[in-house]
Amino acid sequence: MASQSTRSIPPAAWTNADADRSAARSLPDEYLSLRSVPSTRIMQLIDRHWPQYSDDDRRQLAQALLAVLAGLDSTTGVTPELRNLCEGIVASWREWRNQWRPGTSIESPTTG
């Protein structure tokens, strides 16, 4: 359940440049499409969207997402609150990583 203080940008304000935010909001749907144990699903998703970061950093993100997504199944469905929560977890992870790993930017890689 998401709290009233969940901060997120409305979907209409997304840009393709913010791949992390978009990826985070799609995690619940992608999680449901995979067929394996919850921890394996989470790592598959993280490997898909954030392969450029260290194993330690990805494990930190996995632990937080596992707490939210492990109980999700096709009968409970994906809610806007769950998308907001995943977005918030990824944003918090980015902030944590930038604070505690100085000199290693977590900005999304650019293409082109």
Rosetta constraint file for C-alpha pairs under 8 A:
AtomPair CA 1 CA 81 HARMONIC 6.63 0.50
AtomPair CA 1 CA 82 HARMONIC 7.26 0.50
AtomPair CA 2 CA 6 HARMONIC 6.52 0.50
AtomPair CA 2 CA 81 HARMONIC 5.35 0.50
AtomPair CA 2 CA 82 HARMONIC 7.02 0.50
AtomPair CA 2 CA 84 HARMONIC 7.44 0.50
AtomPair CA 2 CA 85 HARMONIC 6.26 0.50
AtomPair CA 6 CA 84 HARMONIC 7.00 0.50
AtomPair CA 6 CA 85 HARMONIC 7.30 0.50
AtomPair CA 6 CA 88 HARMONIC 7.22 0.50
AtomPair CA 7 CA 84 HARMONIC 7.67 0.50
AtomPair CA 7 CA 88 HARMONIC 7.10 0.50
AtomPair CA 8 CA 84 HARMONIC 6.32 0.50
AtomPair CA 8 CA 87 HARMONIC 7.27 0.50
AtomPair CA 8 CA 88 HARMONIC 7.16 0.50
AtomPair CA 9 CA 13 HARMONIC 6.28 0.50
AtomPair CA 9 CA 14 HARMONIC 7.07 0.50
AtomPair CA 10 CA 14 HARMONIC 7.10 0.50
AtomPair CA 14 CA 18 HARMONIC 7.14 0.50
AtomPair CA 14 CA 22 HARMONIC 7.47 0.50
AtomPair CA 16 CA 22 HARMONIC 7.78 0.50
AtomPair CA 18 CA 22 HARMONIC 6.55 0.50
AtomPair CA 18 CA 108 HARMONIC 7.37 0.50
AtomPair CA 19 CA 23 HARMONIC 5.90 0.50
AtomPair CA 19 CA 108 HARMONIC 6.77 0.50
AtomPair CA 20 CA 24 HARMONIC 5.98 0.50
AtomPair CA 20 CA 49 HARMONIC 7.71 0.50
AtomPair CA 20 CA 90 HARMONIC 7.49 0.50
AtomPair CA 20 CA 108 HARMONIC 6.71 0.50
AtomPair CA 21 CA 25 HARMONIC 6.32 0.50
AtomPair CA 21 CA 87 HARMONIC 5.91 0.50
AtomPair CA 21 CA 90 HARMONIC 7.49 0.50
AtomPair CA 21 CA 91 HARMONIC 7.62 0.50
AtomPair CA 22 CA 26 HARMONIC 6.39 0.50
AtomPair CA 23 CA 27 HARMONIC 6.32 0.50
AtomPair CA 23 CA 49 HARMONIC 6.75 0.50
AtomPair CA 24 CA 83 HARMONIC 7.34 0.50
AtomPair CA 24 CA 86 HARMONIC 5.53 0.50
AtomPair CA 24 CA 87 HARMONIC 4.92 0.50
AtomPair CA 24 CA 90 HARMONIC 6.36 0.50
AtomPair CA 25 CA 83 HARMONIC 4.70 0.50
AtomPair CA 25 CA 84 HARMONIC 6.78 0.50
AtomPair CA 25 CA 86 HARMONIC 6.07 0.50
AtomPair CA 25 CA 87 HARMONIC 5.52 0.50
AtomPair CA 26 CA 30 HARMONIC 6.30 0.50
AtomPair CA 26 CA 83 HARMONIC 7.12 0.50
AtomPair CA 27 CA 31 HARMONIC 5.80 0.50
AtomPair CA 27 CA 45 HARMONIC 7.23 0.50
AtomPair CA 27 CA 83 HARMONIC 7.68 0.50
AtomPair CA 27 CA 86 HARMONIC 7.22 0.50
AtomPair CA 28 CA 32 HARMONIC 6.34 0.50
AtomPair CA 28 CA 69 HARMONIC 6.85 0.50
AtomPair CA 28 CA 72 HARMONIC 7.83 0.50
AtomPair CA 28 CA 78 HARMONIC 6.37 0.50
AtomPair CA 28 CA 82 HARMONIC 7.45 0.50
AtomPair CA 28 CA 83 HARMONIC 6.95 0.50
AtomPair CA 28 CA 86 HARMONIC 7.94 0.50
AtomPair CA 29 CA 33 HARMONIC 6.50 0.50
AtomPair CA 29 CA 78 HARMONIC 6.93 0.50
AtomPair CA 30 CA 34 HARMONIC 6.70 0.50
AtomPair CA 30 CA 45 HARMONIC 7.49 0.50
AtomPair CA 31 CA 41 HARMONIC 6.28 0.50
AtomPair CA 31 CA 42 HARMONIC 7.06 0.50
AtomPair CA 31 CA 45 HARMONIC 7.30 0.50
AtomPair CA 31 CA 69 HARMONIC 7.58 0.50
AtomPair CA 32 CA 72 HARMONIC 7.48 0.50
AtomPair CA 32 CA 73 HARMONIC 6.45 0.50
AtomPair CA 32 CA 74 HARMONIC 6.59 0.50
AtomPair CA 34 CA 41 HARMONIC 6.28 0.50
AtomPair CA 35 CA 41 HARMONIC 7.36 0.50
AtomPair CA 36 CA 40 HARMONIC 6.32 0.50
AtomPair CA 36 CA 41 HARMONIC 6.05 0.50
AtomPair CA 37 CA 41 HARMONIC 6.30 0.50
AtomPair CA 38 CA 42 HARMONIC 6.23 0.50
AtomPair CA 38 CA 66 HARMONIC 7.09 0.50
AtomPair CA 38 CA 69 HARMONIC 7.76 0.50
AtomPair CA 38 CA 70 HARMONIC 5.37 0.50
AtomPair CA 39 CA 43 HARMONIC 6.33 0.50
AtomPair CA 39 CA 62 HARMONIC 7.77 0.50
AtomPair CA 39 CA 66 HARMONIC 6.63 0.50
AtomPair CA 39 CA 70 HARMONIC 7.71 0.50
AtomPair CA 40 CA 44 HARMONIC 6.14 0.50
AtomPair CA 41 CA 45 HARMONIC 6.32 0.50
AtomPair CA 42 CA 46 HARMONIC 6.22 0.50
AtomPair CA 42 CA 62 HARMONIC 6.11 0.50
AtomPair CA 42 CA 65 HARMONIC 7.19 0.50
AtomPair CA 42 CA 66 HARMONIC 6.59 0.50
AtomPair CA 43 CA 47 HARMONIC 5.89 0.50
AtomPair CA 43 CA 59 HARMONIC 7.99 0.50
AtomPair CA 43 CA 62 HARMONIC 6.44 0.50
AtomPair CA 44 CA 48 HARMONIC 6.11 0.50
AtomPair CA 45 CA 49 HARMONIC 6.25 0.50
AtomPair CA 46 CA 50 HARMONIC 5.34 0.50
AtomPair CA 46 CA 51 HARMONIC 6.85 0.50
AtomPair CA 46 CA 58 HARMONIC 6.75 0.50
AtomPair CA 46 CA 61 HARMONIC 7.97 0.50
AtomPair CA 46 CA 62 HARMONIC 7.20 0.50
AtomPair CA 47 CA 51 HARMONIC 4.70 0.50
AtomPair CA 50 CA 58 HARMONIC 7.48 0.50
AtomPair CA 53 CA 57 HARMONIC 6.31 0.50
AtomPair CA 53 CA 58 HARMONIC 6.48 0.50
AtomPair CA 54 CA 58 HARMONIC 6.23 0.50
AtomPair CA 55 CA 59 HARMONIC 6.03 0.50
AtomPair CA 56 CA 60 HARMONIC 6.35 0.50
AtomPair CA 57 CA 61 HARMONIC 6.55 0.50
AtomPair CA 57 CA 97 HARMONIC 7.51 0.50
AtomPair CA 58 CA 62 HARMONIC 6.09 0.50
AtomPair CA 59 CA 63 HARMONIC 6.18 0.50
AtomPair CA 60 CA 64 HARMONIC 6.71 0.50
AtomPair CA 60 CA 93 HARMONIC 7.82 0.50
AtomPair CA 61 CA 65 HARMONIC 6.24 0.50
AtomPair CA 61 CA 89 HARMONIC 7.78 0.50
AtomPair CA 61 CA 90 HARMONIC 7.18 0.50
AtomPair CA 61 CA 93 HARMONIC 6.39 0.50
AtomPair CA 62 CA 66 HARMONIC 5.83 0.50
AtomPair CA 63 CA 67 HARMONIC 6.59 0.50
AtomPair CA 64 CA 68 HARMONIC 7.04 0.50
AtomPair CA 64 CA 89 HARMONIC 6.91 0.50
AtomPair CA 65 CA 69 HARMONIC 5.98 0.50
AtomPair CA 65 CA 86 HARMONIC 6.99 0.50
AtomPair CA 65 CA 89 HARMONIC 7.13 0.50
AtomPair CA 66 CA 70 HARMONIC 5.27 0.50
AtomPair CA 68 CA 72 HARMONIC 7.84 0.50
AtomPair CA 68 CA 86 HARMONIC 7.79 0.50
AtomPair CA 72 CA 76 HARMONIC 6.36 0.50
AtomPair CA 72 CA 77 HARMONIC 7.31 0.50
AtomPair CA 72 CA 78 HARMONIC 7.99 0.50
AtomPair CA 73 CA 77 HARMONIC 6.69 0.50
AtomPair CA 78 CA 82 HARMONIC 6.42 0.50
AtomPair CA 78 CA 83 HARMONIC 7.45 0.50
AtomPair CA 79 CA 83 HARMONIC 6.52 0.50
AtomPair CA 80 CA 84 HARMONIC 6.16 0.50
AtomPair CA 81 CA 85 HARMONIC 6.09 0.50
AtomPair CA 82 CA 86 HARMONIC 6.25 0.50
AtomPair CA 83 CA 87 HARMONIC 6.16 0.50
AtomPair CA 84 CA 88 HARMONIC 6.07 0.50
AtomPair CA 85 CA 89 HARMONIC 6.17 0.50
AtomPair CA 86 CA 90 HARMONIC 6.29 0.50
AtomPair CA 87 CA 91 HARMONIC 6.16 0.50
AtomPair CA 88 CA 92 HARMONIC 6.01 0.50
AtomPair CA 89 CA 93 HARMONIC 6.09 0.50
AtomPair CA 90 CA 94 HARMONIC 6.19 0.50
AtomPair CA 91 CA 95 HARMONIC 6.28 0.50
AtomPair CA 92 CA 96 HARMONIC 6.03 0.50
AtomPair CA 93 CA 97 HARMONIC 5.97 0.50
AtomPair CA 94 CA 98 HARMONIC 6.11 0.50
AtomPair CA 94 CA 106 HARMONIC 6.35 0.50
AtomPair CA 95 CA 99 HARMONIC 6.14 0.50
AtomPair CA 96 CA 100 HARMONIC 6.05 0.50
AtomPair CA 97 CA 101 HARMONIC 5.49 0.50
AtomPair CA 97 CA 106 HARMONIC 7.16 0.50
AtomPair CA 98 CA 102 HARMONIC 6.04 0.50
AtomPair CA 98 CA 104 HARMONIC 7.05 0.50
AtomPair CA 98 CA 105 HARMONIC 6.29 0.50
AtomPair CA 98 CA 106 HARMONIC 6.53 0.50
